[in-house]
Every structure is written in C-alpha cells, then in structure tokens.
Amino acid sequence: MAVSFDLFDTLVDADVPDDPAAAVARELRARDVSVPEDFGAAYREVHIDAPDGAEVPLPAHVSAALASRDVDAPNNAARRAVVAAFDPDVERREGALAAVEAARERGPVGVCSNCSVPELARRTLIRADLRDAFDAVVTSVGCGWRKPDRRAFEAVARQLDADVADLVHVGDDPETDGGVEAAGGRFVDVGETPLAELPETLEVIA
C-alpha cells in the first residue's frame, strides 16, 4: 500500500492571502513593476489556454495578466512577486505527524497537492517540520496536472513506485482529493476520518 496526503487544510493550516491579486500587486510594485489600475480584473481573467486538468503556474498567469495590459515584468519579477506574496505562517495540524508515521509503516508515503505557486509546498513542509517525512512530494505546478485529474494521482503513484490501484489518498476535499477513486485508488476524507483515526483506518484497508 502507498499513501499520499493532501497538504493544505489536511496536514497543515497556512495563512495565505485573503486577496491574492492585491498581495501579488503589492509585491510587483516592490519590484518596480508598473501595476495597472485594473490588475485585480486582469488577475481574474483567463489568459493561458491550458488543457482540461492542467495547472497554469501562477507566475505564468501573472505575467500573462500584465502583458494583457501591455505591462512587462522583467528580471523574473512575476515569479519573485508570487513567491513573496505566498509566504505564509504555517501550523502543522494535530495528529499529522502520527498519521504520516502510521502510513509509513505500511509502505511509501507522499504528498499530492494542488499548488500553483513555485516553492510554496517545500517551504510549507519545512516550516511544519515535515521536510523529511515523505518519499515524494508532487505538486500540480511540478507535475502539470491538478487533482481531480487522474494524471496528478498517477504522478504521485509513479514517484512512490506504486500502481494507482494501490494508492490511498488522504485529503479534505471530496471534489478534488476524491478524484483518486476515479483513477482506481482509495480516498480517505479527513472530514469523516480525523487524522488521529487514520492508523486504524489504514489497518482496515490493508
């Protein structure tokens, strides 16, 4: 059995911006980018025609939003602004480490997270003192696909040297994390099965 965990709102709570567009705009200005007055509207528009299920990295989206208003962001400013805007305080959820350790007793363990911000998942794991807890960390910005697309779950299964049919995915969102079931795996909803109960649940599944 291989087990993957969603990251945000499953293993950790992270203090992300309430208004991402405003946070990114503030960081762009700090990097001498001329942010258009209607950047909030541009941020909410679709600028990159991606396939269904594909992830658009947020820096690429921000660059495209600025370009749609004839604004250039040189010197990788869009990426640096996005990374700075999403630099949250992180708190590991109660029972998270014990749940991961229980999963490890049954096989390889990974993270499978929808995250369009480069570096965010890695920094979050470090701040939650979970950096060395996983055999693989797969993010949508890294693999190119967002849950519930089956390719996201296939990506983490490959990293864990397992078949999706042998993958148990633990998460908080039935609409996204629950997509593992369509891919052939098993979903454990932390809204129904708290992390503290995961060891017993894994024993039943096994």
C-alpha positions, 0 to 999 in steps of 0.5 A, a space after each residue: 500500500 502507498 499513501 499520499 496526503 493532501 497538504 493544505 487544510 489536511 496536514 497543515 493550516 497556512 495563512 495565505 492571502 485573503 486577496 491574492 491579486 492585491 498581495 501579488 500587486 503589492 509585491 510587483 510594485 516592490 519590484 518596480 513593476 508598473 501595476 495597472 489600475 485594473 490588475 485585480 480584473 486582469 488577475 481574474 481573467 483567463 489568459 493561458 489556454 491550458 488543457 482540461 486538468 492542467 495547472 497554469 503556474 501562477 507566475 505564468 498567469 501573472 505575467 500573462 495578466 500584465 502583458 494583457 495590459 501591455 505591462 512587462 515584468 522583467 528580471 523574473 519579477 512575476 515569479 519573485 512577486 508570487 513567491 513573496 506574496 505566498 509566504 505564509 505562517 504555517 501550523 502543522 495540524 494535530 495528529 499529522 505527524 502520527 498519521 504520516 508515521 502510521 502510513 509509513 509503516 505500511 509502505 511509501 508515503 507522499 504528498 499530492 497537492 494542488 499548488 500553483 505557486 513555485 516553492 510554496 509546498 517545500 517551504 510549507 513542509 519545512 516550516 511544519 517540520 515535515 521536510 523529511 517525512 515523505 518519499 515524494 512530494 508532487 505538486 500540480 505546478 511540478 507535475 502539470 496536472 491538478 487533482 481531480 485529474 487522474 494524471 496528478 494521482 498517477 504522478 504521485 503513484 509513479 514517484 512512490 513506485 506504486 500502481 494507482 490501484 494501490 494508492 490511498 489518498 488522504 485529503 479534505 476535499 471530496 471534489 478534488 482529493 476524491 478524484 483518486 477513486 476515479 483513477 482506481 485508488 482509495 480516498 480517505 476524507 479527513 472530514 469523516 476520518 480525523 487524522 488521529 483515526 487514520 492508523 486504524 483506518 489504514 489497518 482496515 484497508 490493508 
